[in-house]
Amino acid sequence: MRAKIVVLANQKGGAGKTTLTMMLAAAFARAGGKVLVVDADKQASAQGWAAAAPDGKPFPAAVAGLLAAPGTLHREILKFASDYDLILVDCPPSVESTVPESAMGIADLVVIPLVPSPVDLASTYGIKEVVMRAMAVRQERNEQLHALLVVNMCPSRSKLARDVRTELESFGLPLATSRIGERTAFRQSFLDGCSVFELRDHKAREEVEALAVEIAKIISFPWKPHVEPQAA
């Protein structure tokens, strides 16, 4: 059975794409999935994140760096498709790169994290064009590519965040019901080589899991709620 493939892409850097990739990877691993993160960004942030994990407590998902020739990333990803239940692809932040479109050619879903600001909203139109092209190609092959905008690093009680979310509702791509807050726990996870599920910020954990469940429904992933082991 081929793995479900989810691409995380945005034209602009600083949208929290790698952080969201790693959080979702951990959430799906907790839900019983065998998960691979494909780090397709030259900065190799996802690989560095996993490498920071302490000995004896590795990051819960495998992470592999794949810097393929332009336009051929999809072929490299498919080599792993029969070995995993879910593959998450962390793409470089550039609409001019061929990496996102190549990955979208085989993906079930593209997730577009967006920081609630006018600058970030404006930059998202570029990646929207890439997504629309990929959708058109997939439809010609009788295949479907879903897309999902995710409000990321969202300040609580922010009028700007509410205004941006309102504008996104008419953006032309589906908007996730779940949103991810601006929390110290996400930065701490990177330093510790773990996910928020190993930290004490319950709100961060709830946000990530809610988004993961929403994504699981879109891609028809068999979600199994995590059960914490009871102390002896």
QUIUR-V741958 format. One record per residue. RES is the residue in one letter. NEAR is the number of other ideal C-beta (glycine too) atoms within 8 Angstrom. D_CENTER is the distance of its C-alpha to the mean C-alpha in Angstrom with 2 decimals. Layout:
res->RES near->NEAR d_center->D_CENTER
res->RES near->NEAR d_center->D_CENTER
This chain:
res->M near->3 d_center->21.59
res->R near->5 d_center->18.67
res->A near->13 d_center->15.19
res->K near->12 d_center->12.67
res->I near->14 d_center->10.29
res->V near->16 d_center->6.84
res->V near->14 d_center->6.34
res->L near->16 d_center->4.34
res->A near->15 d_center->7.78
res->N near->15 d_center->10.37
res->Q near->10 d_center->14.04
res->K near->10 d_center->14.62
res->G near->5 d_center->13.95
res->G near->6 d_center->13.72
res->A near->13 d_center->11.04
res->G near->12 d_center->9.26
res->K near->13 d_center->6.32
res->T near->11 d_center->7.19
res->T near->10 d_center->8.02
res->L near->14 d_center->5.07
res->T near->14 d_center->3.69
res->M near->17 d_center->7.34
res->M near->14 d_center->7.97
res->L near->16 d_center->6.23
res->A near->16 d_center->7.96
res->A near->16 d_center->10.99
res->A near->14 d_center->11.11
res->F near->16 d_center->11.21
res->A near->11 d_center->13.62
res->R near->9 d_center->15.70
res->A near->13 d_center->15.90
res->G near->6 d_center->17.65
res->G near->10 d_center->15.25
res->K near->8 d_center->15.67
res->V near->15 d_center->12.27
res->L near->15 d_center->11.78
res->V near->17 d_center->9.36
res->V near->14 d_center->10.69
res->D near->13 d_center->11.24
res->A near->14 d_center->12.54
res->D near->12 d_center->13.29
res->K near->5 d_center->16.96
res->Q near->5 d_center->16.42
res->A near->9 d_center->15.06
res->S near->10 d_center->13.46
res->A near->14 d_center->11.39
res->Q near->10 d_center->14.76
res->G near->8 d_center->16.62
res->W near->14 d_center->14.63
res->A near->14 d_center->15.50
res->A near->7 d_center->18.97
res->A near->9 d_center->19.66
res->A near->10 d_center->19.75
res->P near->6 d_center->23.40
res->D near->3 d_center->25.60
res->G near->4 d_center->25.77
res->K near->6 d_center->22.44
res->P near->6 d_center->19.68
res->F near->13 d_center->15.96
res->P near->9 d_center->15.37
res->A near->14 d_center->13.21
res->A near->7 d_center->14.58
res->V near->12 d_center->13.37
res->A near->9 d_center->15.02
res->G near->8 d_center->15.61
res->L near->10 d_center->16.20
res->L near->5 d_center->17.89
res->A near->11 d_center->19.58
res->A near->4 d_center->22.24
res->P near->7 d_center->21.31
res->G near->7 d_center->20.17
res->T near->9 d_center->20.26
res->L near->15 d_center->16.81
res->H near->10 d_center->16.66
res->R near->8 d_center->19.83
res->E near->9 d_center->18.62
res->I near->15 d_center->15.52
res->L near->8 d_center->17.95
res->K near->6 d_center->20.12
res->F near->12 d_center->17.82
res->A near->11 d_center->17.14
res->S near->6 d_center->20.14
res->D near->7 d_center->19.48
res->Y near->12 d_center->16.24
res->D near->9 d_center->15.15
res->L near->15 d_center->11.42
res->I near->15 d_center->9.92
res->L near->16 d_center->6.36
res->V near->16 d_center->7.20
res->D near->14 d_center->6.84
res->C near->15 d_center->9.38
res->P near->10 d_center->12.30
res->P near->11 d_center->12.96
res->S near->6 d_center->15.78
res->V near->9 d_center->16.63
res->E near->3 d_center->19.58
res->S near->8 d_center->17.73
res->T near->8 d_center->18.02
res->V near->12 d_center->14.92
res->P near->15 d_center->12.44
res->E near->11 d_center->15.25
res->S near->13 d_center->16.18
res->A near->18 d_center->12.87
res->M near->15 d_center->12.84
res->G near->10 d_center->16.35
res->I near->8 d_center->15.43
res->A near->13 d_center->12.12
res->D near->9 d_center->12.32
res->L near->15 d_center->9.61
res->V near->16 d_center->8.00
res->V near->14 d_center->5.76
res->I near->16 d_center->7.69
res->P near->13 d_center->7.67
res->L near->15 d_center->11.41
res->V near->11 d_center->13.91
res->P near->14 d_center->16.97
res->S near->8 d_center->19.52
res->P near->6 d_center->21.64
res->V near->7 d_center->20.76
res->D near->12 d_center->17.00
res->L near->12 d_center->17.83
res->A near->7 d_center->20.25
res->S near->11 d_center->17.97
res->T near->15 d_center->15.48
res->Y near->7 d_center->18.34
res->G near->9 d_center->18.06
res->I near->14 d_center->14.60
res->K near->12 d_center->15.83
res->E near->9 d_center->18.71
res->V near->13 d_center->16.69
res->V near->15 d_center->14.83
res->M near->8 d_center->18.30
res->R near->9 d_center->19.87
res->A near->14 d_center->17.51
res->M near->10 d_center->18.12
res->A near->8 d_center->21.81
res->V near->9 d_center->21.98
res->R near->12 d_center->20.31
res->Q near->9 d_center->22.74
res->E near->6 d_center->25.62
res->R near->6 d_center->24.79
res->N near->4 d_center->24.64
res->E near->6 d_center->20.95
res->Q near->5 d_center->18.34
res->L near->13 d_center->14.97
res->H near->10 d_center->13.28
res->A near->12 d_center->11.42
res->L near->15 d_center->10.07
res->L near->13 d_center->10.55
res->V near->14 d_center->9.36
res->V near->14 d_center->11.99
res->N near->12 d_center->10.84
res->M near->10 d_center->13.51
res->C near->13 d_center->15.95
res->P near->10 d_center->19.55
res->S near->6 d_center->21.46
res->R near->3 d_center->24.41
res->S near->9 d_center->23.70
res->K near->5 d_center->25.56
res->L near->9 d_center->23.47
res->A near->11 d_center->20.26
res->R near->8 d_center->22.21
res->D near->8 d_center->23.55
res->V near->14 d_center->20.28
res->R near->12 d_center->18.88
res->T near->7 d_center->22.17
res->E near->9 d_center->21.87
res->L near->12 d_center->18.36
res->E near->7 d_center->19.95
res->S near->5 d_center->22.08
res->F near->10 d_center->19.58
res->G near->4 d_center->19.65
res->L near->10 d_center->16.11
res->P near->7 d_center->15.17
res->L near->11 d_center->14.16
res->A near->11 d_center->12.45
res->T near->5 d_center->15.23
res->S near->9 d_center->13.29
res->R near->11 d_center->12.64
res->I near->16 d_center->11.81
res->G near->11 d_center->14.98
res->E near->6 d_center->16.18
res->R near->9 d_center->17.12
res->T near->6 d_center->18.77
res->A near->11 d_center->17.26
res->F near->13 d_center->13.88
res->R near->7 d_center->16.02
res->Q near->9 d_center->18.24
res->S near->16 d_center->15.63
res->F near->11 d_center->15.15
res->L near->7 d_center->18.94
res->D near->11 d_center->19.51
res->G near->11 d_center->17.01
res->C near->11 d_center->15.86
res->S near->14 d_center->13.61
res->V near->14 d_center->14.92
res->F near->10 d_center->16.31
res->E near->7 d_center->18.92
res->L near->13 d_center->19.85
res->R near->4 d_center->22.04
res->D near->10 d_center->20.06
res->H near->6 d_center->20.08
res->K near->8 d_center->18.73
res->A near->13 d_center->15.49
res->R near->11 d_center->15.30
res->E near->8 d_center->16.17
res->E near->12 d_center->13.57
res->V near->16 d_center->10.61
res->E near->9 d_center->12.54
res->A near->10 d_center->13.40
res->L near->15 d_center->9.96
res->A near->13 d_center->9.35
res->V near->9 d_center->12.83
res->E near->12 d_center->12.34
res->I near->14 d_center->9.67
res->A near->13 d_center->12.09
res->K near->8 d_center->14.87
res->I near->10 d_center->13.55
res->I near->11 d_center->13.09
res->S near->7 d_center->16.12
res->F near->12 d_center->14.78
res->P near->6 d_center->17.71
res->W near->10 d_center->16.56
res->K near->6 d_center->19.08
res->P near->5 d_center->19.38
res->H near->6 d_center->19.67
res->V near->4 d_center->23.29
res->E near->4 d_center->24.25
res->P near->4 d_center->27.15
res->Q near->4 d_center->30.42
res->A near->3 d_center->32.53
res->A near->2 d_center->35.63
